[in-house]
Amino acid sequence: MTADENRVTIRRALLSVFDKTGIVDFARSLHELGVELVSSGGTAKAIADAGIPVTAVEQVTGAPEMLDHRVVTLHPAIHAGILADLAKPTHRADLEREGIEPFELVVVNLYPFASQPGIETIDVGGPTMVRAAAKNHAWVTVVTDAAQYATVLDELRANDGSVSFATRRAFALDAFAHTAAFDAAIVAWMQGDESLPKHVVLPLERAQSLRYGENPHQQGARYRQAGKRGWWDDAVQHGGKELSYLNLFDAEAAWRLVHDLGERPAVAIIKHANPCGAAVADDIATAYTRAHECDPTSAFGGIVAVNRVVPVALAEALAPVFTEVVVAPGYEPVALEVLLAKKNLRVLEAPAPGPVALDVRSIDGGLLVQEPDAVRVERDAWKVVTKATPTDEQWRDLELAWRVCAYVKSNAIVLAANGQALGAGGGQTSRVDAAEIAVRKAAGRATGGAAASDAFFPFRDGLDVVANAGVEAVIQPGGSVRDDEVIAAADEHGLAMVFTGQRHFRH
């Protein structure tokens, strides 16, 4: 036997898996190819019950399983057979002296700790065998996923019972990632529900290659936490070009915003991660029309998120507008035909987004980590601080403006009326500038409406700007040393103003 950068002949295999999907058929194929099978516990039983010859681990070790299956494979007869570097005469001599035969194939997957956490699902023997085989991939092929069975069999059949070095190394890399993810799940479980745990272990796997990164000269990819799925993994792209980094970034923001707008039919339009349109209505087609009316110029090339199945009327309204991505829970068949006729429109069908555990950003030497910013509408905790009190209609507009404002880059001001965002000013270093931009985009439509500010007004100037645009109700966190001055200005304008006590900066 020789190990080089080409192939290692598989003569003896060790199989010990918790997930037995496909293992019997794989074992049968290995046996038919002349590979000797050694196995343990339930895996050995499943193989034997299928009439396939298999040697039990205890026949190899001379020691029975013990401690309720905690000790089965932890034995020199197993691990020396996995770890031996057969290029070294001393290793060969050790094996010969102890009567140990090498393994060229190790097939192991681990206890389902992520879905069944507990002391008894903290696998010890499994990770030990996986790591040993992966370390010794010069001589051993390690298989940790049933999806790899076909690759092994194809190579064995095509190449006289051998597996290439390239495959062994690729599978070893997957194996180390497999045990890393397993250990990460244990770390998370042992830390409990700490909002900011001592250890953040996030084993990530590439889930999707992207058309390019933030700019065409940058590469981009989507990664997911190993062993977990998000809504992107279940999304179906019905048409359009391959997705880019910014398509995903903006679609994520749009999909989350539209699900934060409440239970009514709702549409959110995002451009460069900022809302440029949002509305709720009695029907989804009207909601789209009103969302687009917010800022049609900015909506050009934007992302549209819809919280209802897309009907033909909405598709026909959207089709003439240049849009990068539309994402919805579903599409009527004719509506889908209308949208797919736009060759560059990416049409996504997706489930609702799940919760985000941690908000993570890269900095030099590490990460910035925080709890995600949850947008809550808690009227009981909000405080009316002016002489005027919001009407029922103003409360609805305040809530809408507040929800949308939380998604606008800081400093942020949003104007809304009658269930429709009318203007958003964001990403400004001065709050009064953000107010002036929001008023300019509202273009005189804000009369009688509401305004939201993501943080307190440090001076009355920003409040004056929205009041002069006809706004009659304002919502903001409060907390400025000049709150009294701002409240007095609101009373002077006859505004109703609500303090939430919660800021929503977004950078």
C-alpha positions in Angstrom: 0.0 0.0 0.0 1.3 3.5 -0.8 -0.1 6.9 0.1 0.7 9.8 -2.2 -1.2 12.6 -3.8 -3.1 10.2 -6.0 -4.9 7.3 -4.3 -5.2 5.0 -1.3 -6.7 1.5 -1.8 -9.6 0.9 0.6 -9.3 -2.6 2.2 -10.8 -2.1 5.6 -13.6 0.3 6.8 -14.9 1.3 10.3 -18.5 2.3 10.3 -20.2 3.9 13.4 -23.0 6.3 12.7 -25.9 7.8 14.6 -27.8 8.9 11.5 -28.1 5.6 9.6 -29.6 7.1 6.4 -28.2 5.1 3.5 -25.6 3.2 5.7 -26.9 -0.3 4.8 -26.8 0.3 1.1 -23.3 1.9 1.5 -22.1 -1.0 3.5 -23.5 -3.5 1.0 -21.7 -1.7 -1.8 -18.4 -1.7 0.1 -18.7 -5.4 0.8 -19.4 -6.1 -2.9 -16.2 -4.1 -3.6 -14.2 -6.4 -1.3 -13.9 -4.0 1.7 -13.8 -5.6 5.1 -16.4 -4.0 7.4 -16.0 -3.3 11.2 -18.8 -1.7 13.1 -20.3 -1.0 16.5 -23.6 -0.9 18.3 -26.7 -0.1 16.3 -24.7 0.4 13.1 -23.3 -3.1 13.3 -26.8 -4.5 14.0 -28.3 -2.7 11.0 -25.6 -4.0 8.7 -25.8 -7.6 10.1 -29.6 -7.6 9.9 -29.3 -6.9 6.2 -27.2 -10.0 5.8 -24.0 -8.2 5.2 -20.8 -9.6 6.8 -19.5 -7.3 9.5 -17.1 -7.6 12.4 -18.2 -6.1 15.7 -15.8 -3.6 17.4 -15.6 -5.7 20.5 -14.2 -8.6 18.5 -11.4 -6.3 17.4 -10.7 -4.7 20.8 -11.3 -7.8 23.0 -13.2 -5.4 25.3 -17.0 -5.2 25.6 -19.0 -1.9 25.3 -19.2 -0.4 28.8 -20.5 2.5 30.8 -23.8 2.6 28.9 -22.1 2.9 25.6 -19.8 5.7 26.7 -16.8 3.5 26.0 -16.9 1.5 22.8 -14.2 2.5 20.3 -11.8 4.2 22.7 -9.1 1.5 22.3 -5.6 1.2 20.7 -6.9 -1.5 18.4 -9.2 1.1 16.9 -7.2 4.3 17.1 -3.8 2.8 16.2 -5.5 1.4 13.1 -6.8 4.9 12.2 -3.8 7.0 13.1 -0.9 4.9 11.8 1.3 6.7 9.3 2.2 3.8 7.1 5.1 5.6 5.5 6.9 5.2 8.8 8.5 1.8 9.5 8.2 2.4 13.2 4.4 2.7 12.9 4.2 -0.4 10.8 6.3 -2.2 13.4 4.0 -1.1 16.2 1.0 -2.4 14.4 2.6 -5.7 13.6 3.8 -6.2 17.2 0.3 -5.5 18.5 -1.5 -7.4 15.8 -3.5 -4.3 14.7 -4.7 -3.9 11.2 -5.1 -0.4 9.7 -8.3 1.3 8.5 -8.4 3.1 5.2 -12.0 4.3 5.6 -13.8 5.7 8.6 -17.5 6.5 8.4 -18.8 8.4 11.4 -21.5 10.9 12.1 -22.2 12.3 15.6 -24.9 12.3 18.2 -27.7 14.8 17.4 -26.6 17.2 20.1 -28.0 20.4 18.4 -31.5 19.0 18.4 -31.2 16.9 21.5 -28.8 18.7 23.9 -27.8 17.0 27.1 -24.9 15.3 28.8 -25.5 11.9 27.1 -25.5 13.4 23.6 -22.1 14.9 24.1 -20.3 12.5 21.9 -16.8 11.5 22.8 -15.9 8.4 20.8 -17.3 9.8 17.6 -15.4 13.1 17.5 -12.2 11.2 18.5 -12.5 8.8 15.5 -13.4 11.7 13.2 -10.5 13.8 14.2 -8.0 10.9 14.2 -9.1 9.9 10.6 -9.0 13.5 9.4 -5.6 14.1 10.9 -4.3 11.0 9.1 -6.0 11.8 5.7 -2.8 10.9 4.0 -3.8 7.3 4.6 -7.5 7.4 5.6 -10.7 8.6 4.0 -13.1 10.1 6.6 -16.8 10.3 5.8 -19.1 12.4 8.0 -22.1 12.9 5.8 -24.3 10.5 3.9 -24.1 12.8 0.9 -20.4 11.7 0.6 -21.2 8.0 0.1 -21.8 8.3 -3.6 -18.5 10.1 -4.2 -16.6 7.3 -2.3 -18.3 4.5 -4.2 -17.8 6.3 -7.6 -14.1 6.6 -7.0 -13.7 3.0 -5.7 -15.5 1.7 -8.8 -13.6 3.8 -11.2 -10.1 3.5 -9.7 -9.5 -0.1 -8.6 -10.8 0.4 -5.1 -8.9 3.5 -4.3 -9.8 7.1 -3.2 -7.8 10.1 -4.4 -5.8 12.4 -2.1 -7.9 15.4 -3.2 -11.1 13.7 -2.0 -9.4 12.5 1.3 -8.2 16.1 2.0 -11.6 17.6 1.1 -13.4 15.2 3.3 -10.9 15.8 6.2 -11.7 19.5 6.0 -15.4 18.7 6.2 -14.7 16.4 9.1 -12.9 19.1 11.2 -15.7 21.5 10.4 -18.2 18.8 11.5 -16.5 18.4 14.9 -16.1 22.2 15.3 -19.8 22.7 14.8 -20.5 19.9 17.3 -18.3 21.6 19.9 -19.8 25.0 19.2 -23.3 23.6 19.9 -22.1 22.3 23.3 -20.5 25.6 24.2 -23.7 27.4 23.4 -25.8 25.0 25.4 -23.5 25.2 28.4 -23.6 29.0 28.4 -27.4 28.9 28.6 -29.4 32.0 27.7 -26.7 34.6 28.3 -27.5 37.5 26.0 -23.7 38.2 25.4 -22.0 34.9 26.2 -18.4 34.6 27.3 -17.6 32.6 24.2 -19.1 33.2 20.7 -18.3 30.2 18.6 -19.9 30.5 15.2 -18.7 27.7 12.9 -19.9 28.9 9.5 -20.2 27.1 6.2 -20.6 28.5 2.8 -24.2 28.1 1.7 -24.3 30.2 -1.5 -21.9 31.7 -3.9 -23.0 35.2 -5.0 -22.7 37.0 -8.3 -20.2 39.4 -6.7 -19.7 41.3 -3.5 -20.7 44.9 -2.6 -18.9 45.9 -5.9 -18.2 43.8 -9.0 -14.5 43.6 -8.2 -15.2 41.9 -4.9 -16.1 38.2 -4.4 -19.1 37.5 -2.2 -20.8 34.5 -0.6 -23.5 33.8 1.9 -22.5 31.7 4.9 -24.8 30.1 7.5 -24.1 28.7 10.9 -23.3 25.0 10.5 -26.2 22.8 11.2 -28.8 25.6 11.1 -31.0 27.0 8.4 -32.4 30.4 7.8 -35.2 31.7 5.5 -32.6 32.1 2.7 -32.1 28.3 2.7 -35.7 27.7 1.9 -36.2 30.6 -0.5 -37.0 29.7 -4.1 -35.7 32.0 -6.9 -38.1 31.8 -9.7 -36.3 34.0 -12.1 -33.7 36.6 -12.8 -29.9 36.7 -12.6 -27.8 35.3 -9.9 -28.0 37.2 -6.6 -25.3 39.6 -5.5 -24.2 40.6 -2.0 -26.3 43.7 -2.0 -29.3 41.9 -3.3 -29.2 39.7 -0.2 -28.3 42.5 2.1 -31.2 44.7 1.0 -33.7 41.8 0.6 -32.9 40.8 4.2 -33.7 44.3 5.4 -36.9 44.5 3.3 -38.2 41.1 4.3 -37.7 41.9 8.0 -39.2 45.3 7.7 -42.4 44.1 6.0 -42.8 41.5 8.7 -42.5 44.2 11.3 -45.3 46.3 9.8 -48.0 44.4 11.5 -50.7 41.9 10.4 -52.4 44.0 7.6 -51.3 43.6 4.0 -48.0 45.4 3.8 -45.2 46.3 1.4 -41.7 47.6 2.1 -39.3 49.0 -0.5 -35.6 49.1 0.3 -32.8 50.9 -1.5 -29.2 50.6 -0.2 -30.6 49.1 3.1 -32.8 52.1 3.7 -36.6 52.1 3.4 -37.8 54.3 0.6 -41.4 53.1 0.7 -43.7 51.4 3.1 -47.4 51.1 3.4 -50.3 49.0 4.8 -53.7 48.8 3.3 -56.8 46.6 3.0 -55.4 44.8 0.0 -51.8 44.0 -1.1 -52.0 45.7 -4.5 -53.0 49.0 -2.9 -50.3 48.6 -0.3 -47.7 48.3 -3.1 -49.0 51.3 -5.0 -49.0 53.5 -1.9 -45.5 52.2 -0.9 -44.2 53.1 -4.3 -45.7 56.6 -4.1 -43.5 57.4 -1.1 -40.4 57.9 -3.2 -40.7 56.7 -6.8 -37.3 58.0 -7.7 -35.5 56.1 -5.0 -37.6 53.0 -5.6 -35.9 52.7 -9.0 -33.6 49.6 -8.7 -34.9 48.8 -5.3 -36.1 45.7 -3.4 -39.8 45.0 -2.9 -41.0 42.9 0.0 -44.6 41.8 0.2 -46.3 40.0 3.1 -49.1 38.4 1.1 -49.3 36.2 -2.0 -48.8 38.4 -5.0 -51.9 38.8 -7.2 -52.0 39.8 -10.9 -52.9 43.4 -10.0 -49.7 43.9 -8.0 -47.5 42.2 -10.6 -48.9 44.4 -13.3 -48.3 47.5 -11.2 -44.7 46.4 -10.3 -43.7 45.1 -13.8 -43.1 48.6 -15.4 -40.8 49.7 -12.5 -37.2 48.7 -12.6 -36.8 46.5 -9.5 -33.8 44.3 -8.5 -35.7 41.8 -6.3 -39.2 41.1 -5.2 -39.7 38.7 -2.3 -43.1 37.4 -1.2 -44.6 34.3 0.5 -46.1 33.2 -2.9 -47.4 34.2 -6.3 -50.6 33.6 -8.2 -49.6 31.7 -11.4 -50.5 34.5 -13.8 -48.8 37.0 -11.6 -45.6 34.9 -11.7 -45.8 34.8 -15.5 -46.0 38.6 -15.6 -43.0 39.0 -13.3 -40.9 36.4 -15.0 -41.3 38.2 -18.3 -38.9 40.8 -16.8 -35.7 39.0 -17.5 -33.5 40.8 -14.9 -36.0 40.7 -12.1 -35.1 38.3 -9.3 -38.3 36.7 -8.1 -38.0 35.1 -4.6 -40.6 33.0 -2.8 -39.7 32.7 0.9 -40.9 31.8 4.4 -41.0 34.3 7.1 -37.6 35.4 8.7 -36.6 33.8 12.0 -35.2 35.6 15.0 -31.6 36.8 15.0 -29.6 35.7 18.0 -26.7 38.1 17.8 -25.8 41.2 15.7 -22.2 40.8 14.6 -19.8 43.1 12.7 -16.1 42.8 11.9 -13.5 45.1 13.3 -9.7 44.8 13.4 -8.7 41.8 15.4 -12.2 40.5 16.1 -15.9 41.3 16.2 -18.4 43.8 17.6 -21.3 41.8 19.0 -24.6 43.1 20.4 -28.2 41.9 20.9 -30.4 42.6 17.9 -32.4 45.7 18.0 -36.0 44.6 18.5 -38.7 47.0 17.4 -41.5 47.0 20.0 -44.7 48.9 19.9 -45.7 49.1 23.6 -48.2 51.9 24.1 -48.5 51.2 27.8 -44.8 52.0 28.1 -45.0 55.1 25.9 -45.7 58.5 27.4 -47.6 61.4 25.9 -45.7 64.5 27.0 -47.6 67.3 25.3 -50.9 69.0 26.0 -52.4 67.4 22.8 -53.0 63.7 22.8 -52.8 61.6 19.6 -56.1 60.6 17.9 -56.7 57.0 17.1 -55.7 57.6 13.5 -52.6 59.5 14.6 -51.6 56.6 16.9 -51.7 54.3 13.8 -49.5 56.6 11.8 -47.1 57.1 14.7 -46.7 53.3 15.0 -46.1 52.9 11.3 -43.6 55.8 11.3 -41.8 54.4 14.3 -41.5 50.9 12.8 -40.1 52.2 9.5 -37.8 54.7 11.2 -36.1 51.9 13.1 -34.9 50.5 9.7 -33.6 53.8 8.4 -29.9 54.6 8.8 -29.2 57.2 11.5 -29.8 60.0 12.0 -33.3 59.2 10.8 -36.7 60.9 10.4 -39.7 59.3 8.8 -43.0 61.0 7.9 -46.2 59.0 7.5 -50.0 59.4 7.1 -53.0 57.2 6.5 -50.9 54.0 6.7 -48.3 55.2 4.2 -44.7 56.3 4.6 -44.4 59.7 2.8 -40.7 60.6 3.3 -37.6 59.3 4.9 -34.4 61.2 5.7 -31.5 59.0 6.8 -27.8 58.6 7.2 -27.3 62.2 8.2 -24.8 63.6 10.7 -27.4 66.3 11.7 -30.9 65.4 12.8 -32.3 68.7 11.3 -30.8 67.7 8.0 -32.6 64.3 8.2 -35.8 66.2 9.0 -35.4 68.5 6.0 -34.8 65.6 3.6 -37.8 63.7 4.9 -40.0 66.9 4.4 -38.6 67.5 1.0 -39.4 63.9 -0.1 -42.9 64.1 1.4 -43.5 67.0 -1.0 -46.4 68.6 0.9 -48.2 65.3 1.6 -47.4 65.2 5.4 -50.2 67.6 6.5 -52.1 66.0 9.4 -49.6 63.1 9.5 -47.0 61.8 11.9 -43.2 62.0 12.2 -40.8 59.6 13.9 -37.3 60.2 15.0 -34.9 57.3 15.8 -33.3 59.3 18.6 -34.2 62.4 20.6 -34.3 65.8 19.2 -31.2 67.6 20.7 -32.7 71.0 19.8 -36.1 72.2 18.7 -35.0 72.9 15.1 -35.7 69.4 13.8 -39.1 69.5 15.4 -39.8 72.9 13.9 -39.0 71.5 10.4 -41.6 68.7 10.6 -44.2 70.9 12.3 -43.9 73.4 9.5 -44.5 70.6 7.0 -47.9 70.1 8.6 -47.2 67.1 10.8 -49.6 67.0 13.8 -48.0 64.1 15.8 -44.4 63.1 16.7 -42.9 60.1 18.2 -39.3 60.0 19.6 -37.4 58.3 22.4 -36.9 61.5 24.6 -34.0 61.7 26.9 -32.4 65.0 25.8 -31.2 67.6 28.3 -33.4 69.9 26.2 -36.5 67.8 26.3 -38.4 70.6 28.1 -37.5 73.0 25.3 -38.6 70.5 22.6 -41.9 69.7 24.5 -42.6 73.4 24.7 -42.0 73.8 21.0 -44.4 70.9 20.3 -47.1 72.6 22.5 -46.4 75.9 20.7 -47.1 74.1 17.3 -50.1 72.3 18.8 -48.5 68.9 18.2 -49.1 65.7 20.1 -45.8 64.1 21.0 -45.0 60.7 22.4 -41.8 59.5 24.2 -41.0 55.8 23.8 -37.9 55.7 26.0 -36.2 53.5 23.4 -33.8 54.6 20.7 -33.3 52.9 17.4 -29.9 54.0 16.0 -28.9 52.0 12.9 -25.4 52.4 11.5 
